[in-house]
Amino acid sequence: MKILVVEDEKELLASIGEGLELDGYYVDLVDNGTQALEMAQLEQYDLILLDLNLPGIDGLDLLRTLRAEHSETKVLILSARSSVSDRIVGLDAGADDYLIKPFAFGELEARIRT
């Protein structure tokens, strides 16, 4: 499985990337929305792990752009935005799942498997 991880917190980005690679996933890591959009348009990913608060293009705008381009790549939002309304907005924008930070890595692994 090929996963694009989009996260502006560099330590968290590296940690997620290392953990997923140990699990046997092929992982690309990006720390801003502009580069993430370019990569998502050029590469075929099975899953995008997407933070919402990003430099460049905001995560929600990136997600809406991908869905407007008819991308069917699964998207799991990883965000500290934890209110019910935040989760609804993310899911309505086209996310397949939403995981609130901080999260247990084991839960992230389980959500990726489903």
ABEGO torsion letter per residue (X at the ends): XBBBBBBABAAAAAAAAAAAAAAGBBBBBBABAAAAAAAAAABBBABBBBBABBBEBBAAAAAAAAAAAGBABBBBBBBABABAAAAAAAAAAGBABBBBOBBBAAAAAAAAAX
